[in-house]
Amino acid sequence: QALMSLNTMYRRGLINERDEAHAKEGFSRLHCIYYDSNLSDFATYLKVGALQLACAMLEADCVDSSVLLEDPVEASQTISHSLGRTPVRTLRGKNTTALDLQYRFAESAARFVKEGLADGIVGEAETIITRWVSTLDLLRRREFEKLCRRLDWAAKYRLIERAVAAGRCTWDAPQAKMLDHAYASLDEDEGLFLAMERNNLVDQLTDPQRIAACLDQAPESTRAYARGKLLALGGEAVVEMDWDRITFLLPENTRRNLAVRTFDMSDPLFWSKQNTQPAFENATGLEDALDKLESLRPDFPTLEQREKNDGQPTYSSN
């Protein structure tokens, strides 16, 4: 409904402009809220990979102005109601299609990657480009049987198309909408995507065993690792938690005489396994772990210091 907005419940923007990085100073967050929720590994891979490349290109000021749209909101609505061939207008006043835009975008991204500008910034950049372009080629050739293995919307389209062809419903019938909802259901007994996955009808990029492990084990390369370890040590003592902090209610009369203690995790990358594992291995309990983690803290302002100084730069003494 808008290009940018603060609201997420009404008059939603393509990009949410609320300044919530959930991280320390120097970090920002691009909050895109108009994407579909995907079940397909392949669709999610393309969505996230293409956006990573787009962000890297923006930061490097490598933007192909020919892909800029005259009205991004109207264009996104038009494209979402078509199969990629309905024309939309660019900022230069030319008509193009979603498929043509994707090709031009992918070509620009491929040049960016070939010049080495994505090195160390976007992982698997060459693979992203290869899978992206091959999917666009399938779209251009209208090979929906192969696209069904990669893209959620193509799989849903083919399911409803077959139901219509068999005379079980029409495109505007409630039964068609039921198929749409059933496709995305997470119920093992009724979810159509889950049934397709069980029958090897979709391309899986993830390892099911790795996914099962992630249900209990946090990623090791970010603050999620330390957060998970702290919750394992003292989850019952948590009174408040956000992306960048955890507040614990500790037993009274401890040597610090603190009943409530907030641990600042505003650096999203520092509190990884590599940096914090020794602290947890040698800790005798929750408070000891917190003490050891504090001793590791790099020199950037803590949460309390930032709030006290209203954003003015200060530095911790740790």
C-alpha atoms as a printed R data frame, in Angstrom:
    type eleno elety resid chain resno       x       y       z
1   ATOM     1    CA   GLN     A     1   0.000   0.000   0.000
2   ATOM     2    CA   ALA     A     2   3.028   2.289   0.377
3   ATOM     3    CA   LEU     A     3   6.693   2.251  -0.541
4   ATOM     4    CA   MET     A     4   7.824   2.807   3.051
5   ATOM     5    CA   SER     A     5   5.913   3.041   6.303
6   ATOM     6    CA   LEU     A     6   6.222   2.566  10.035
7   ATOM     7    CA   ASN     A     7   3.078   0.444  10.200
8   ATOM     8    CA   THR     A     8   2.928  -3.311   9.758
9   ATOM     9    CA   MET     A     9  -0.782  -3.811  10.464
10  ATOM    10    CA   TYR     A    10  -2.326  -1.274   8.061
11  ATOM    11    CA   ARG     A    11  -1.105   0.775   5.094
12  ATOM    12    CA   ARG     A    12   1.817  -1.605   4.977
13  ATOM    13    CA   GLY     A    13   4.923  -0.497   3.142
14  ATOM    14    CA   LEU     A    14   7.191  -2.597   0.972
15  ATOM    15    CA   ILE     A    15   9.913  -1.567   3.409
16  ATOM    16    CA   ASN     A    16   9.362  -0.923   7.098
17  ATOM    17    CA   GLU     A    17  11.309   2.212   8.031
18  ATOM    18    CA   ARG     A    18  11.263   1.790  11.812
19  ATOM    19    CA   ASP     A    19  14.818   2.265  13.064
20  ATOM    20    CA   GLU     A    20  15.244  -0.997  14.958
21  ATOM    21    CA   ALA     A    21  18.573  -2.599  14.164
22  ATOM    22    CA   HIS     A    22  18.404  -4.908  17.229
23  ATOM    23    CA   ALA     A    23  22.161  -4.444  17.371
24  ATOM    24    CA   LYS     A    24  24.837  -2.060  18.597
25  ATOM    25    CA   GLU     A    25  25.685   1.270  17.000
26  ATOM    26    CA   GLY     A    26  27.055   0.934  13.506
27  ATOM    27    CA   PHE     A    27  24.562  -1.731  12.451
28  ATOM    28    CA   SER     A    28  21.348  -1.127  10.520
29  ATOM    29    CA   ARG     A    29  18.568  -3.397   9.349
30  ATOM    30    CA   LEU     A    30  16.712  -3.391   6.032
31  ATOM    31    CA   HIS     A    31  13.259  -4.633   6.974
32  ATOM    32    CA   CYS     A    32  11.384  -5.895   3.901
33  ATOM    33    CA   ILE     A    33   7.865  -7.008   4.860
34  ATOM    34    CA   TYR     A    34   6.197  -7.711   1.540
35  ATOM    35    CA   TYR     A    35   7.760 -11.061   0.725
36  ATOM    36    CA   ASP     A    36   5.719 -14.242   0.544
37  ATOM    37    CA   SER     A    37   6.318 -16.849   3.212
38  ATOM    38    CA   ASN     A    38   7.910 -19.788   1.458
39  ATOM    39    CA   LEU     A    39   8.031 -23.477   2.250
40  ATOM    40    CA   SER     A    40  10.244 -24.339  -0.700
41  ATOM    41    CA   ASP     A    41  13.961 -24.485   0.077
42  ATOM    42    CA   PHE     A    42  14.755 -23.368  -3.451
43  ATOM    43    CA   ALA     A    43  12.409 -20.372  -3.389
44  ATOM    44    CA   THR     A    44  13.785 -19.240  -0.034
45  ATOM    45    CA   TYR     A    45  17.352 -19.649  -1.291
46  ATOM    46    CA   LEU     A    46  16.662 -17.493  -4.357
47  ATOM    47    CA   LYS     A    47  14.755 -14.881  -2.373
48  ATOM    48    CA   VAL     A    48  17.412 -14.409   0.292
49  ATOM    49    CA   GLY     A    49  20.333 -14.813  -2.093
50  ATOM    50    CA   ALA     A    50  19.066 -12.249  -4.598
51  ATOM    51    CA   LEU     A    51  18.365  -9.767  -1.796
52  ATOM    52    CA   GLN     A    52  21.870 -10.234  -0.381
53  ATOM    53    CA   LEU     A    53  23.314  -9.455  -3.797
54  ATOM    54    CA   ALA     A    54  21.011  -6.441  -4.163
55  ATOM    55    CA   CYS     A    55  22.136  -5.049  -0.794
56  ATOM    56    CA   ALA     A    56  25.807  -5.604  -1.650
57  ATOM    57    CA   MET     A    57  25.331  -3.830  -4.986
58  ATOM    58    CA   LEU     A    58  23.570  -0.899  -3.327
59  ATOM    59    CA   GLU     A    59  26.345  -0.516  -0.763
60  ATOM    60    CA   ALA     A    60  28.922  -0.574  -3.571
61  ATOM    61    CA   ASP     A    61  26.872   1.979  -5.548
62  ATOM    62    CA   CYS     A    62  26.536  -0.498  -8.425
63  ATOM    63    CA   VAL     A    63  22.900   0.077  -9.323
64  ATOM    64    CA   ASP     A    64  21.454  -0.515 -12.787
65  ATOM    65    CA   SER     A    65  18.992   2.360 -13.095
66  ATOM    66    CA   SER     A    66  17.147   0.570 -15.901
67  ATOM    67    CA   VAL     A    67  15.522  -1.772 -13.357
68  ATOM    68    CA   LEU     A    68  14.045   1.056 -11.259
69  ATOM    69    CA   LEU     A    69  10.245   1.163 -11.396
70  ATOM    70    CA   GLU     A    70   8.063   4.230 -11.832
71  ATOM    71    CA   ASP     A    71   5.658   3.054  -9.127
72  ATOM    72    CA   PRO     A    72   7.074   0.095  -7.148
73  ATOM    73    CA   VAL     A    73   3.878  -0.393  -5.135
74  ATOM    74    CA   GLU     A    74   1.599  -0.557  -8.162
75  ATOM    75    CA   ALA     A    75   4.110  -2.747  -9.996
76  ATOM    76    CA   SER     A    76   4.349  -5.224  -7.118
77  ATOM    77    CA   GLN     A    77   0.557  -5.527  -7.040
78  ATOM    78    CA   THR     A    78   0.406  -6.008 -10.812
79  ATOM    79    CA   ILE     A    79   3.164  -8.613 -10.815
80  ATOM    80    CA   SER     A    80   1.660 -10.534  -7.897
81  ATOM    81    CA   HIS     A    81  -1.553 -11.030  -9.904
82  ATOM    82    CA   SER     A    82   0.126 -12.264 -13.073
83  ATOM    83    CA   LEU     A    83   2.390 -15.047 -14.299
84  ATOM    84    CA   GLY     A    84   5.197 -12.674 -15.166
85  ATOM    85    CA   ARG     A    85   4.025 -11.274 -18.505
86  ATOM    86    CA   THR     A    86   1.864  -8.297 -17.485
87  ATOM    87    CA   PRO     A    87   3.801  -5.107 -18.334
88  ATOM    88    CA   VAL     A    88   4.921  -2.631 -15.684
89  ATOM    89    CA   ARG     A    89   6.486   0.790 -16.237
90  ATOM    90    CA   THR     A    90  10.080   1.676 -15.405
91  ATOM    91    CA   LEU     A    91  11.339   5.007 -14.133
92  ATOM    92    CA   ARG     A    92  12.632   5.677 -17.649
93  ATOM    93    CA   GLY     A    93   9.090   5.404 -18.993
94  ATOM    94    CA   LYS     A    94   9.475   2.039 -20.715
95  ATOM    95    CA   ASN     A    95   7.180  -0.957 -20.356
96  ATOM    96    CA   THR     A    96   8.755  -4.202 -19.237
97  ATOM    97    CA   THR     A    97   7.757  -7.454 -17.530
98  ATOM    98    CA   ALA     A    98   8.732  -9.039 -14.243
99  ATOM    99    CA   LEU     A    99  10.665 -11.700 -16.128
100 ATOM   100    CA   ASP     A   100  12.628  -9.138 -18.151
101 ATOM   101    CA   LEU     A   101  13.380  -7.152 -14.988
102 ATOM   102    CA   GLN     A   102  14.670 -10.282 -13.283
103 ATOM   103    CA   TYR     A   103  16.928 -11.094 -16.222
104 ATOM   104    CA   ARG     A   104  18.402  -7.588 -16.243
105 ATOM   105    CA   PHE     A   105  18.855  -7.673 -12.497
106 ATOM   106    CA   ALA     A   106  20.510 -11.105 -12.642
107 ATOM   107    CA   GLU     A   107  22.834  -9.961 -15.436
108 ATOM   108    CA   SER     A   108  23.928  -6.934 -13.390
109 ATOM   109    CA   ALA     A   109  24.450  -9.144 -10.345
110 ATOM   110    CA   ALA     A   110  26.463 -11.631 -12.424
111 ATOM   111    CA   ARG     A   111  28.825  -8.855 -13.561
112 ATOM   112    CA   PHE     A   112  29.125  -7.689  -9.959
113 ATOM   113    CA   VAL     A   113  30.070 -11.198  -8.832
114 ATOM   114    CA   LYS     A   114  32.452 -11.795 -11.757
115 ATOM   115    CA   GLU     A   115  34.382  -8.645 -10.844
116 ATOM   116    CA   GLY     A   116  34.889 -10.049  -7.342
117 ATOM   117    CA   LEU     A   117  32.833  -7.337  -5.645
118 ATOM   118    CA   ALA     A   118  30.740  -9.877  -3.725
119 ATOM   119    CA   ASP     A   119  33.748 -11.760  -2.342
120 ATOM   120    CA   GLY     A   120  33.610 -11.995   1.436
121 ATOM   121    CA   ILE     A   121  30.175 -10.347   1.465
122 ATOM   122    CA   VAL     A   122  27.724 -12.757  -0.158
123 ATOM   123    CA   GLY     A   123  28.286 -16.458   0.379
124 ATOM   124    CA   GLU     A   124  27.765 -18.827  -2.566
125 ATOM   125    CA   ALA     A   125  27.344 -15.821  -4.865
126 ATOM   126    CA   GLU     A   126  28.153 -17.730  -8.054
127 ATOM   127    CA   THR     A   127  25.758 -20.546  -7.126
128 ATOM   128    CA   ILE     A   128  23.015 -18.011  -6.406
129 ATOM   129    CA   ILE     A   129  23.468 -16.518  -9.878
130 ATOM   130    CA   THR     A   130  23.474 -19.938 -11.563
131 ATOM   131    CA   ARG     A   131  20.289 -21.099  -9.840
132 ATOM   132    CA   TRP     A   132  18.642 -17.718 -10.346
133 ATOM   133    CA   VAL     A   133  19.262 -17.625 -14.106
134 ATOM   134    CA   SER     A   134  18.315 -21.285 -14.608
135 ATOM   135    CA   THR     A   135  14.998 -20.622 -12.863
136 ATOM   136    CA   LEU     A   136  14.367 -17.596 -15.076
137 ATOM   137    CA   ASP     A   137  15.074 -19.770 -18.117
138 ATOM   138    CA   LEU     A   138  12.440 -22.260 -16.931
139 ATOM   139    CA   LEU     A   139   9.980 -19.389 -16.495
140 ATOM   140    CA   ARG     A   140  10.714 -18.078 -19.972
141 ATOM   141    CA   ARG     A   141  10.072 -21.533 -21.448
142 ATOM   142    CA   ARG     A   142   6.971 -21.989 -19.222
143 ATOM   143    CA   GLU     A   143   8.275 -25.329 -17.941
144 ATOM   144    CA   PHE     A   144   5.914 -25.521 -14.984
145 ATOM   145    CA   GLU     A   145   6.598 -29.171 -14.194
146 ATOM   146    CA   LYS     A   146  10.200 -28.266 -13.376
147 ATOM   147    CA   LEU     A   147   9.244 -24.961 -11.770
148 ATOM   148    CA   CYS     A   148   6.917 -26.839  -9.404
149 ATOM   149    CA   ARG     A   149   9.989 -28.396  -7.847
150 ATOM   150    CA   ARG     A   150  11.466 -24.954  -7.119
151 ATOM   151    CA   LEU     A   151   8.761 -22.317  -6.603
152 ATOM   152    CA   ASP     A   152   5.776 -22.401  -4.256
153 ATOM   153    CA   TRP     A   153   3.543 -20.274  -6.471
154 ATOM   154    CA   ALA     A   154   4.194 -22.530  -9.471
155 ATOM   155    CA   ALA     A   155   3.353 -25.645  -7.457
156 ATOM   156    CA   LYS     A   156   0.121 -24.086  -6.172
157 ATOM   157    CA   TYR     A   157  -0.776 -22.880  -9.655
158 ATOM   158    CA   ARG     A   158  -0.356 -26.356 -11.105
159 ATOM   159    CA   LEU     A   159  -2.381 -27.990  -8.290
160 ATOM   160    CA   ILE     A   160  -5.319 -25.634  -8.802
161 ATOM   161    CA   GLU     A   161  -4.992 -25.821 -12.591
162 ATOM   162    CA   ARG     A   162  -5.323 -29.604 -12.460
163 ATOM   163    CA   ALA     A   163  -8.344 -29.392 -10.150
164 ATOM   164    CA   VAL     A   164 -10.012 -26.953 -12.559
165 ATOM   165    CA   ALA     A   165  -9.177 -29.155 -15.567
166 ATOM   166    CA   ALA     A   166 -10.702 -32.153 -13.780
167 ATOM   167    CA   GLY     A   167 -13.931 -30.223 -13.191
168 ATOM   168    CA   ARG     A   168 -13.602 -30.261  -9.401
169 ATOM   169    CA   CYS     A   169 -13.728 -26.459  -9.107
170 ATOM   170    CA   THR     A   170 -13.363 -23.164 -10.949
171 ATOM   171    CA   TRP     A   171 -10.613 -20.599 -10.457
172 ATOM   172    CA   ASP     A   172 -12.841 -18.346  -8.349
173 ATOM   173    CA   ALA     A   173 -14.494 -21.138  -6.338
174 ATOM   174    CA   PRO     A   174 -13.980 -21.579  -2.566
175 ATOM   175    CA   GLN     A   175 -12.439 -24.975  -3.295
176 ATOM   176    CA   ALA     A   176  -9.593 -23.273  -5.173
177 ATOM   177    CA   LYS     A   177  -8.890 -21.085  -2.155
178 ATOM   178    CA   MET     A   178  -8.987 -24.176   0.062
179 ATOM   179    CA   LEU     A   179  -6.297 -25.775  -2.106
180 ATOM   180    CA   ASP     A   180  -4.246 -22.597  -1.762
181 ATOM   181    CA   HIS     A   181  -4.483 -22.778   2.041
182 ATOM   182    CA   ALA     A   182  -3.965 -26.540   2.166
183 ATOM   183    CA   TYR     A   183  -0.744 -26.191   0.202
184 ATOM   184    CA   ALA     A   184   0.805 -24.102   2.985
185 ATOM   185    CA   SER     A   185  -0.667 -26.017   5.922
186 ATOM   186    CA   LEU     A   186   1.939 -27.241   8.392
187 ATOM   187    CA   ASP     A   187  -0.347 -30.083   9.473
188 ATOM   188    CA   GLU     A   188   1.381 -33.307   8.445
189 ATOM   189    CA   ASP     A   189  -1.958 -34.858   7.494
190 ATOM   190    CA   GLU     A   190  -3.272 -32.057   5.256
191 ATOM   191    CA   GLY     A   191  -0.294 -29.981   4.101
192 ATOM   192    CA   LEU     A   192   0.049 -30.426   0.335
193 ATOM   193    CA   PHE     A   193   3.598 -29.093   0.205
194 ATOM   194    CA   LEU     A   194   4.626 -31.477   2.969
195 ATOM   195    CA   ALA     A   195   3.111 -34.336   0.978
196 ATOM   196    CA   MET     A   196   5.051 -33.240  -2.109
197 ATOM   197    CA   GLU     A   197   8.219 -33.081  -0.043
198 ATOM   198    CA   ARG     A   198   7.691 -36.583   1.347
199 ATOM   199    CA   ASN     A   199   7.236 -37.890  -2.199
200 ATOM   200    CA   ASN     A   200  10.381 -36.181  -3.523
201 ATOM   201    CA   LEU     A   201   8.396 -33.808  -5.733
202 ATOM   202    CA   VAL     A   202  10.313 -30.686  -4.650
203 ATOM   203    CA   ASP     A   203  14.015 -29.837  -4.751
204 ATOM   204    CA   GLN     A   204  15.478 -29.857  -1.248
205 ATOM   205    CA   LEU     A   205  18.623 -27.869  -0.547
206 ATOM   206    CA   THR     A   206  18.732 -28.466   3.196
207 ATOM   207    CA   ASP     A   207  19.717 -31.551   5.161
208 ATOM   208    CA   PRO     A   208  16.733 -32.868   7.192
209 ATOM   209    CA   GLN     A   209  19.101 -34.076   9.922
210 ATOM   210    CA   ARG     A   210  20.656 -30.628  10.151
211 ATOM   211    CA   ILE     A   211  17.200 -29.065  10.436
212 ATOM   212    CA   ALA     A   212  16.288 -31.492  13.226
213 ATOM   213    CA   ALA     A   213  19.496 -30.579  15.061
214 ATOM   214    CA   CYS     A   214  18.747 -26.851  14.730
215 ATOM   215    CA   LEU     A   215  15.516 -27.333  16.675
216 ATOM   216    CA   ASP     A   216  17.680 -27.813  19.772
217 ATOM   217    CA   GLN     A   217  21.018 -26.243  18.825
218 ATOM   218    CA   ALA     A   218  21.397 -22.550  18.031
219 ATOM   219    CA   PRO     A   219  23.630 -21.386  15.152
220 ATOM   220    CA   GLU     A   220  27.243 -21.190  16.311
221 ATOM   221    CA   SER     A   221  28.370 -18.141  14.325
222 ATOM   222    CA   THR     A   222  26.140 -15.465  15.923
223 ATOM   223    CA   ARG     A   223  24.863 -14.343  19.324
224 ATOM   224    CA   ALA     A   224  22.236 -17.067  19.077
225 ATOM   225    CA   TYR     A   225  24.892 -19.463  20.401
226 ATOM   226    CA   ALA     A   226  25.476 -17.535  23.643
227 ATOM   227    CA   ARG     A   227  21.752 -16.845  23.995
228 ATOM   228    CA   GLY     A   228  20.974 -20.554  23.755
229 ATOM   229    CA   LYS     A   229  23.664 -21.459  26.273
230 ATOM   230    CA   LEU     A   230  22.399 -18.856  28.754
231 ATOM   231    CA   LEU     A   231  18.846 -20.116  28.389
232 ATOM   232    CA   ALA     A   232  20.051 -23.657  29.028
233 ATOM   233    CA   LEU     A   233  21.813 -22.496  32.192
234 ATOM   234    CA   GLY     A   234  19.067 -20.257  33.543
235 ATOM   235    CA   GLY     A   235  16.000 -20.236  31.355
236 ATOM   236    CA   GLU     A   236  13.741 -20.347  34.392
237 ATOM   237    CA   ALA     A   237  15.309 -17.104  35.664
238 ATOM   238    CA   VAL     A   238  14.503 -15.059  32.537
239 ATOM   239    CA   VAL     A   239  12.113 -12.171  33.168
240 ATOM   240    CA   GLU     A   240  12.561 -10.337  29.861
241 ATOM   241    CA   MET     A   241  14.277 -11.068  26.572
242 ATOM   242    CA   ASP     A   242  14.736  -9.272  23.274
243 ATOM   243    CA   TRP     A   243  17.060  -9.627  20.301
244 ATOM   244    CA   ASP     A   244  19.796  -7.609  21.984
245 ATOM   245    CA   ARG     A   245  19.371  -8.372  25.682
246 ATOM   246    CA   ILE     A   246  18.341 -10.916  28.296
247 ATOM   247    CA   THR     A   247  17.223  -9.948  31.806
248 ATOM   248    CA   PHE     A   248  17.529 -12.521  34.583
249 ATOM   249    CA   LEU     A   249  16.081 -12.555  38.091
250 ATOM   250    CA   LEU     A   250  18.944 -13.905  40.188
251 ATOM   251    CA   PRO     A   251  18.780 -15.205  43.772
252 ATOM   252    CA   GLU     A   252  19.041 -12.409  46.312
253 ATOM   253    CA   ASN     A   253  22.066 -11.973  48.584
254 ATOM   254    CA   THR     A   254  24.541 -13.078  45.957
255 ATOM   255    CA   ARG     A   255  28.037 -11.670  46.154
256 ATOM   256    CA   ARG     A   256  27.011  -8.949  43.703
257 ATOM   257    CA   ASN     A   257  23.800  -8.327  45.637
258 ATOM   258    CA   LEU     A   258  21.882  -7.948  42.367
259 ATOM   259    CA   ALA     A   259  18.382  -9.381  42.134
260 ATOM   260    CA   VAL     A   260  17.949  -8.365  38.486
261 ATOM   261    CA   ARG     A   261  20.713  -8.498  35.901
262 ATOM   262    CA   THR     A   262  20.535  -7.572  32.217
263 ATOM   263    CA   PHE     A   263  23.066  -8.994  29.799
264 ATOM   264    CA   ASP     A   264  23.695  -6.828  26.736
265 ATOM   265    CA   MET     A   265  24.033  -8.779  23.459
266 ATOM   266    CA   SER     A   266  23.782  -5.863  21.052
267 ATOM   267    CA   ASP     A   267  26.758  -7.053  19.004
268 ATOM   268    CA   PRO     A   268  25.104  -9.652  16.723
269 ATOM   269    CA   LEU     A   269  28.353 -11.411  15.791
270 ATOM   270    CA   PHE     A   270  30.671 -11.285  18.804
271 ATOM   271    CA   TRP     A   271  28.839 -13.744  21.073
272 ATOM   272    CA   SER     A   272  29.552 -16.744  18.851
273 ATOM   273    CA   LYS     A   273  30.806 -20.180  19.869
274 ATOM   274    CA   GLN     A   274  34.328 -19.273  18.807
275 ATOM   275    CA   ASN     A   275  34.436 -16.319  21.201
276 ATOM   276    CA   THR     A   276  32.397 -17.604  24.134
277 ATOM   277    CA   GLN     A   277  32.764 -21.385  24.378
278 ATOM   278    CA   PRO     A   278  35.544 -21.234  27.040
279 ATOM   279    CA   ALA     A   279  33.354 -19.072  29.274
280 ATOM   280    CA   PHE     A   280  30.579 -21.642  29.259
281 ATOM   281    CA   GLU     A   281  32.894 -24.648  29.621
282 ATOM   282    CA   ASN     A   282  34.406 -23.279  32.843
283 ATOM   283    CA   ALA     A   283  31.273 -21.686  34.332
284 ATOM   284    CA   THR     A   284  29.885 -23.066  37.593
285 ATOM   285    CA   GLY     A   285  26.431 -21.627  36.975
286 ATOM   286    CA   LEU     A   286  24.428 -18.828  35.391
287 ATOM   287    CA   GLU     A   287  25.936 -15.916  37.307
288 ATOM   288    CA   ASP     A   288  29.468 -17.219  36.859
289 ATOM   289    CA   ALA     A   289  28.833 -17.557  33.120
290 ATOM   290    CA   LEU     A   290  27.561 -13.970  32.985
291 ATOM   291    CA   ASP     A   291  30.681 -12.759  34.803
292 ATOM   292    CA   LYS     A   292  32.968 -14.623  32.426
293 ATOM   293    CA   LEU     A   293  31.096 -13.332  29.383
294 ATOM   294    CA   GLU     A   294  31.330  -9.758  30.674
295 ATOM   295    CA   SER     A   295  35.101 -10.151  30.964
296 ATOM   296    CA   LEU     A   296  35.183 -10.968  27.252
297 ATOM   297    CA   ARG     A   297  33.119  -7.973  26.188
298 ATOM   298    CA   PRO     A   298  34.815  -5.843  23.498
299 ATOM   299    CA   ASP     A   299  35.084  -2.083  23.852
300 ATOM   300    CA   PHE     A   300  31.737  -0.804  22.664
301 ATOM   301    CA   PRO     A   301  29.007   0.966  24.664
302 ATOM   302    CA   THR     A   302  26.779  -1.300  26.727
303 ATOM   303    CA   LEU     A   303  23.010  -1.125  26.562
304 ATOM   304    CA   GLU     A   304  22.835   0.825  29.833
305 ATOM   305    CA   GLN     A   305  25.517   3.275  28.709
306 ATOM   306    CA   ARG     A   306  23.756   3.963  25.426
307 ATOM   307    CA   GLU     A   307  20.430   4.607  27.156
308 ATOM   308    CA   LYS     A   308  22.035   6.748  29.875
309 ATOM   309    CA   ASN     A   309  23.892   8.897  27.365
310 ATOM   310    CA   ASP     A   310  20.994   9.076  24.922
311 ATOM   311    CA   GLY     A   311  23.041   7.710  22.078
312 ATOM   312    CA   GLN     A   312  26.195   9.778  22.764
313 ATOM   313    CA   PRO     A   313  29.324   7.691  22.183
314 ATOM   314    CA   THR     A   314  30.818   6.189  25.328
315 ATOM   315    CA   TYR     A   315  32.945   3.114  25.801
316 ATOM   316    CA   SER     A   316  32.942   0.340  28.339
317 ATOM   317    CA   SER     A   317  35.923  -0.145  30.625
318 ATOM   318    CA   ASN     A   318  35.991  -3.920  30.108
